[in-house]
Amino acid sequence: MSHFACKAFSALEKELKDDLLECYVEAQQEIEDIINSIESEGFSFDKLDNLFRSLHSMKGNCSVCFLDPLVGVLHKLEEIVDGMRGGYIQYHHYLGELIIVVIEKVYDLLKQIYQSHVAESAVRDELQQSLDAIYAEEDDSKRPDMAAALLRKCNQTEDVPEEALPASVIIKVEFTESQQADIDLFIGFSQKLNRLLGYSSERSERILKLCQLINAECVTPVDPAQLSAAAYMHNMGMAPILSCKDDEELKRQAEHNHPMVGAKLLAKHEGWEDAVAMVKSHKERFDGTGFPESLVGSLIPQGAFILSMAVMFIDIVWGKSGSEYRKSAMRAVQMVNFESGKGFPPHLIESFNAAIRKVLVAKNQ
């Protein structure tokens, strides 16, 4: 009986692997709840969309943790659900049941790798080949029978019994003499504001380092100097909130306006036009539900998305004070991946995942 291994996953810290398993089970429960809701109440685009996102988050977590043999299976499930969203694959209860069973089988394989560093190849290969065939089938009416056949095989298969950023990934950014003078000023501004707002003094540096890592993984990176300025200055518009005291309406307005205020403050310094655009748009969302201008898709600068992803990840992992580190990196990865196509463009999610993978590699060297 042949087996496969995921050596890079096995080399990860136990806490991170435990976190991955916990996140996987949470996503698994979400998926089961959605499918049960579809079965009992009928399907809707929103339910299919949430199902797709939960699968995408599950796949993203596995991808970041080097579980590539399992990623292919989850990706094919994701494509089948995406076909349902697109209307060229009709939902059928056999397909819904198959999704639940397959993610359970993948979880069994994941536990095998976690416990003994290897998993059974035959199970994984059967899942991959059968799902590939279901997705590739041109006659949609045949898919339910194909799903039923795979379910029977799965039921016949016996389960195997249970038994801070490293220096090597920090990117050095070169500034001109005038830029360096401004950057030094921006660092001072951000440190002061972080203290006033109760954030950790290291928050801006953590965000900056992750921004540069994500940017380096992009096909067409933005200017790293401009991205640096945006990372330091993105929150400067929050300063007026300090004077709102207990007036909740004023606080709400200040929060909504803070990207514009921060952009105006940065615009007073010449030569930072791209950074100004990033700061102005870092609260916009890919699907148009952000603020302050409800921009959509490509109207939002790439640097704004990179900044927003980095902020989201750092704040989840470290908390506001910076001393609340809960080893929740995988949960943060999951939450960022869940925003694929909503908060962030899918291709930049892939850049984010690639950056996190490099961090994990560096931590284990």
Secondary structure as a PSIPRED ss2 file (coil, helix, strand):
# PSIPRED VFORMAT (PSIPRED V4.0)

   1 M C   1.000  0.000  0.000
   2 S C   1.000  0.000  0.000
   3 H E   0.000  0.000  1.000
   4 F E   0.000  0.000  1.000
   5 A E   0.000  0.000  1.000
   6 C C   1.000  0.000  0.000
   7 K H   0.000  1.000  0.000
   8 A H   0.000  1.000  0.000
   9 F H   0.000  1.000  0.000
  10 S H   0.000  1.000  0.000
  11 A C   1.000  0.000  0.000
  12 L C   1.000  0.000  0.000
  13 E C   1.000  0.000  0.000
  14 K H   0.000  1.000  0.000
  15 E H   0.000  1.000  0.000
  16 L H   0.000  1.000  0.000
  17 K H   0.000  1.000  0.000
  18 D H   0.000  1.000  0.000
  19 D H   0.000  1.000  0.000
  20 L H   0.000  1.000  0.000
  21 L H   0.000  1.000  0.000
  22 E H   0.000  1.000  0.000
  23 C H   0.000  1.000  0.000
  24 Y H   0.000  1.000  0.000
  25 V H   0.000  1.000  0.000
  26 E H   0.000  1.000  0.000
  27 A H   0.000  1.000  0.000
  28 Q H   0.000  1.000  0.000
  29 Q H   0.000  1.000  0.000
  30 E H   0.000  1.000  0.000
  31 I H   0.000  1.000  0.000
  32 E H   0.000  1.000  0.000
  33 D H   0.000  1.000  0.000
  34 I H   0.000  1.000  0.000
  35 I H   0.000  1.000  0.000
  36 N H   0.000  1.000  0.000
  37 S H   0.000  1.000  0.000
  38 I H   0.000  1.000  0.000
  39 E H   0.000  1.000  0.000
  40 S H   0.000  1.000  0.000
  41 E H   0.000  1.000  0.000
  42 G C   1.000  0.000  0.000
  43 F C   1.000  0.000  0.000
  44 S C   1.000  0.000  0.000
  45 F H   0.000  1.000  0.000
  46 D H   0.000  1.000  0.000
  47 K H   0.000  1.000  0.000
  48 L H   0.000  1.000  0.000
  49 D H   0.000  1.000  0.000
  50 N H   0.000  1.000  0.000
  51 L H   0.000  1.000  0.000
  52 F H   0.000  1.000  0.000
  53 R H   0.000  1.000  0.000
  54 S H   0.000  1.000  0.000
  55 L H   0.000  1.000  0.000
  56 H H   0.000  1.000  0.000
  57 S H   0.000  1.000  0.000
  58 M H   0.000  1.000  0.000
  59 K H   0.000  1.000  0.000
  60 G H   0.000  1.000  0.000
  61 N H   0.000  1.000  0.000
  62 C H   0.000  1.000  0.000
  63 S H   0.000  1.000  0.000
  64 V H   0.000  1.000  0.000
  65 C C   1.000  0.000  0.000
  66 F C   1.000  0.000  0.000
  67 L C   1.000  0.000  0.000
  68 D H   0.000  1.000  0.000
  69 P H   0.000  1.000  0.000
  70 L H   0.000  1.000  0.000
  71 V H   0.000  1.000  0.000
  72 G H   0.000  1.000  0.000
  73 V H   0.000  1.000  0.000
  74 L H   0.000  1.000  0.000
  75 H H   0.000  1.000  0.000
  76 K H   0.000  1.000  0.000
  77 L H   0.000  1.000  0.000
  78 E H   0.000  1.000  0.000
  79 E H   0.000  1.000  0.000
  80 I H   0.000  1.000  0.000
  81 V H   0.000  1.000  0.000
  82 D H   0.000  1.000  0.000
  83 G H   0.000  1.000  0.000
  84 M H   0.000  1.000  0.000
  85 R H   0.000  1.000  0.000
  86 G H   0.000  1.000  0.000
  87 G C   1.000  0.000  0.000
  88 Y C   1.000  0.000  0.000
  89 I C   1.000  0.000  0.000
  90 Q C   1.000  0.000  0.000
  91 Y C   1.000  0.000  0.000
  92 H C   1.000  0.000  0.000
  93 H H   0.000  1.000  0.000
  94 Y H   0.000  1.000  0.000
  95 L H   0.000  1.000  0.000
  96 G H   0.000  1.000  0.000
  97 E H   0.000  1.000  0.000
  98 L H   0.000  1.000  0.000
  99 I H   0.000  1.000  0.000
 100 I H   0.000  1.000  0.000
 101 V H   0.000  1.000  0.000
 102 V H   0.000  1.000  0.000
 103 I H   0.000  1.000  0.000
 104 E H   0.000  1.000  0.000
 105 K H   0.000  1.000  0.000
 106 V H   0.000  1.000  0.000
 107 Y H   0.000  1.000  0.000
 108 D H   0.000  1.000  0.000
 109 L H   0.000  1.000  0.000
 110 L H   0.000  1.000  0.000
 111 K H   0.000  1.000  0.000
 112 Q H   0.000  1.000  0.000
 113 I H   0.000  1.000  0.000
 114 Y H   0.000  1.000  0.000
 115 Q H   0.000  1.000  0.000
 116 S H   0.000  1.000  0.000
 117 H C   1.000  0.000  0.000
 118 V E   0.000  0.000  1.000
 119 A E   0.000  0.000  1.000
 120 E E   0.000  0.000  1.000
 121 S H   0.000  1.000  0.000
 122 A H   0.000  1.000  0.000
 123 V H   0.000  1.000  0.000
 124 R H   0.000  1.000  0.000
 125 D H   0.000  1.000  0.000
 126 E H   0.000  1.000  0.000
 127 L H   0.000  1.000  0.000
 128 Q H   0.000  1.000  0.000
 129 Q H   0.000  1.000  0.000
 130 S H   0.000  1.000  0.000
 131 L H   0.000  1.000  0.000
 132 D H   0.000  1.000  0.000
 133 A H   0.000  1.000  0.000
 134 I H   0.000  1.000  0.000
 135 Y H   0.000  1.000  0.000
 136 A H   0.000  1.000  0.000
 137 E C   1.000  0.000  0.000
 138 E C   1.000  0.000  0.000
 139 D C   1.000  0.000  0.000
 140 D H   0.000  1.000  0.000
 141 S H   0.000  1.000  0.000
 142 K H   0.000  1.000  0.000
 143 R H   0.000  1.000  0.000
 144 P H   0.000  1.000  0.000
 145 D H   0.000  1.000  0.000
 146 M H   0.000  1.000  0.000
 147 A H   0.000  1.000  0.000
 148 A H   0.000  1.000  0.000
 149 A H   0.000  1.000  0.000
 150 L H   0.000  1.000  0.000
 151 L H   0.000  1.000  0.000
 152 R H   0.000  1.000  0.000
 153 K H   0.000  1.000  0.000
 154 C H   0.000  1.000  0.000
 155 N H   0.000  1.000  0.000
 156 Q H   0.000  1.000  0.000
 157 T C   1.000  0.000  0.000
 158 E C   1.000  0.000  0.000
 159 D C   1.000  0.000  0.000
 160 V C   1.000  0.000  0.000
 161 P C   1.000  0.000  0.000
 162 E C   1.000  0.000  0.000
 163 E C   1.000  0.000  0.000
 164 A C   1.000  0.000  0.000
 165 L C   1.000  0.000  0.000
 166 P C   1.000  0.000  0.000
 167 A H   0.000  1.000  0.000
 168 S H   0.000  1.000  0.000
 169 V H   0.000  1.000  0.000
 170 I C   1.000  0.000  0.000
 171 I C   1.000  0.000  0.000
 172 K C   1.000  0.000  0.000
 173 V C   1.000  0.000  0.000
 174 E C   1.000  0.000  0.000
 175 F C   1.000  0.000  0.000
 176 T C   1.000  0.000  0.000
 177 E H   0.000  1.000  0.000
 178 S H   0.000  1.000  0.000
 179 Q H   0.000  1.000  0.000
 180 Q H   0.000  1.000  0.000
 181 A H   0.000  1.000  0.000
 182 D H   0.000  1.000  0.000
 183 I H   0.000  1.000  0.000
 184 D H   0.000  1.000  0.000
 185 L H   0.000  1.000  0.000
 186 F H   0.000  1.000  0.000
 187 I H   0.000  1.000  0.000
 188 G H   0.000  1.000  0.000
 189 F H   0.000  1.000  0.000
 190 S H   0.000  1.000  0.000
 191 Q H   0.000  1.000  0.000
 192 K H   0.000  1.000  0.000
 193 L H   0.000  1.000  0.000
 194 N H   0.000  1.000  0.000
 195 R H   0.000  1.000  0.000
 196 L H   0.000  1.000  0.000
 197 L H   0.000  1.000  0.000
 198 G C   1.000  0.000  0.000
 199 Y C   1.000  0.000  0.000
 200 S C   1.000  0.000  0.000
 201 S C   1.000  0.000  0.000
 202 E C   1.000  0.000  0.000
 203 R H   0.000  1.000  0.000
 204 S H   0.000  1.000  0.000
 205 E H   0.000  1.000  0.000
 206 R H   0.000  1.000  0.000
 207 I H   0.000  1.000  0.000
 208 L H   0.000  1.000  0.000
 209 K H   0.000  1.000  0.000
 210 L H   0.000  1.000  0.000
 211 C H   0.000  1.000  0.000
 212 Q H   0.000  1.000  0.000
 213 L H   0.000  1.000  0.000
 214 I H   0.000  1.000  0.000
 215 N H   0.000  1.000  0.000
 216 A H   0.000  1.000  0.000
 217 E C   1.000  0.000  0.000
 218 C C   1.000  0.000  0.000
 219 V C   1.000  0.000  0.000
 220 T C   1.000  0.000  0.000
 221 P C   1.000  0.000  0.000
 222 V C   1.000  0.000  0.000
 223 D C   1.000  0.000  0.000
 224 P H   0.000  1.000  0.000
 225 A H   0.000  1.000  0.000
 226 Q H   0.000  1.000  0.000
 227 L H   0.000  1.000  0.000
 228 S H   0.000  1.000  0.000
 229 A H   0.000  1.000  0.000
 230 A H   0.000  1.000  0.000
 231 A H   0.000  1.000  0.000
 232 Y H   0.000  1.000  0.000
 233 M H   0.000  1.000  0.000
 234 H C   1.000  0.000  0.000
 235 N C   1.000  0.000  0.000
 236 M H   0.000  1.000  0.000
 237 G H   0.000  1.000  0.000
 238 M H   0.000  1.000  0.000
 239 A H   0.000  1.000  0.000
 240 P H   0.000  1.000  0.000
 241 I H   0.000  1.000  0.000
 242 L H   0.000  1.000  0.000
 243 S H   0.000  1.000  0.000
 244 C C   1.000  0.000  0.000
 245 K C   1.000  0.000  0.000
 246 D C   1.000  0.000  0.000
 247 D C   1.000  0.000  0.000
 248 E H   0.000  1.000  0.000
 249 E H   0.000  1.000  0.000
 250 L H   0.000  1.000  0.000
 251 K H   0.000  1.000  0.000
 252 R H   0.000  1.000  0.000
 253 Q H   0.000  1.000  0.000
 254 A H   0.000  1.000  0.000
 255 E H   0.000  1.000  0.000
 256 H H   0.000  1.000  0.000
 257 N H   0.000  1.000  0.000
 258 H H   0.000  1.000  0.000
 259 P H   0.000  1.000  0.000
 260 M H   0.000  1.000  0.000
 261 V H   0.000  1.000  0.000
 262 G H   0.000  1.000  0.000
 263 A H   0.000  1.000  0.000
 264 K H   0.000  1.000  0.000
 265 L H   0.000  1.000  0.000
 266 L H   0.000  1.000  0.000
 267 A H   0.000  1.000  0.000
 268 K C   1.000  0.000  0.000
 269 H C   1.000  0.000  0.000
 270 E C   1.000  0.000  0.000
 271 G C   1.000  0.000  0.000
 272 W C   1.000  0.000  0.000
 273 E H   0.000  1.000  0.000
 274 D H   0.000  1.000  0.000
 275 A H   0.000  1.000  0.000
 276 V H   0.000  1.000  0.000
 277 A H   0.000  1.000  0.000
 278 M H   0.000  1.000  0.000
 279 V H   0.000  1.000  0.000
 280 K H   0.000  1.000  0.000
 281 S H   0.000  1.000  0.000
 282 H C   1.000  0.000  0.000
 283 K C   1.000  0.000  0.000
 284 E C   1.000  0.000  0.000
 285 R C   1.000  0.000  0.000
 286 F C   1.000  0.000  0.000
 287 D C   1.000  0.000  0.000
 288 G C   1.000  0.000  0.000
 289 T C   1.000  0.000  0.000
 290 G C   1.000  0.000  0.000
 291 F C   1.000  0.000  0.000
 292 P C   1.000  0.000  0.000
 293 E C   1.000  0.000  0.000
 294 S C   1.000  0.000  0.000
 295 L C   1.000  0.000  0.000
 296 V C   1.000  0.000  0.000
 297 G H   0.000  1.000  0.000
 298 S H   0.000  1.000  0.000
 299 L H   0.000  1.000  0.000
 300 I C   1.000  0.000  0.000
 301 P C   1.000  0.000  0.000
 302 Q H   0.000  1.000  0.000
 303 G H   0.000  1.000  0.000
 304 A H   0.000  1.000  0.000
 305 F H   0.000  1.000  0.000
 306 I H   0.000  1.000  0.000
 307 L H   0.000  1.000  0.000
 308 S H   0.000  1.000  0.000
 309 M H   0.000  1.000  0.000
 310 A H   0.000  1.000  0.000
 311 V H   0.000  1.000  0.000
 312 M H   0.000  1.000  0.000
 313 F H   0.000  1.000  0.000
 314 I H   0.000  1.000  0.000
 315 D H   0.000  1.000  0.000
 316 I H   0.000  1.000  0.000
 317 V H   0.000  1.000  0.000
 318 W H   0.000  1.000  0.000
 319 G C   1.000  0.000  0.000
 320 K C   1.000  0.000  0.000
 321 S C   1.000  0.000  0.000
 322 G C   1.000  0.000  0.000
 323 S C   1.000  0.000  0.000
 324 E C   1.000  0.000  0.000
 325 Y C   1.000  0.000  0.000
 326 R C   1.000  0.000  0.000
 327 K C   1.000  0.000  0.000
 328 S C   1.000  0.000  0.000
 329 A H   0.000  1.000  0.000
 330 M H   0.000  1.000  0.000
 331 R H   0.000  1.000  0.000
 332 A H   0.000  1.000  0.000
 333 V H   0.000  1.000  0.000
 334 Q H   0.000  1.000  0.000
 335 M H   0.000  1.000  0.000
 336 V H   0.000  1.000  0.000
 337 N H   0.000  1.000  0.000
 338 F H   0.000  1.000  0.000
 339 E C   1.000  0.000  0.000
 340 S E   0.000  0.000  1.000
 341 G C   1.000  0.000  0.000
 342 K C   1.000  0.000  0.000
 343 G C   1.000  0.000  0.000
 344 F E   0.000  0.000  1.000
 345 P C   1.000  0.000  0.000
 346 P H   0.000  1.000  0.000
 347 H H   0.000  1.000  0.000
 348 L H   0.000  1.000  0.000
 349 I H   0.000  1.000  0.000
 350 E H   0.000  1.000  0.000
 351 S H   0.000  1.000  0.000
 352 F H   0.000  1.000  0.000
 353 N H   0.000  1.000  0.000
 354 A H   0.000  1.000  0.000
 355 A H   0.000  1.000  0.000
 356 I H   0.000  1.000  0.000
 357 R H   0.000  1.000  0.000
 358 K H   0.000  1.000  0.000
 359 V H   0.000  1.000  0.000
 360 L H   0.000  1.000  0.000
 361 V H   0.000  1.000  0.000
 362 A H   0.000  1.000  0.000
 363 K H   0.000  1.000  0.000
 364 N C   1.000  0.000  0.000
 365 Q C   1.000  0.000  0.000
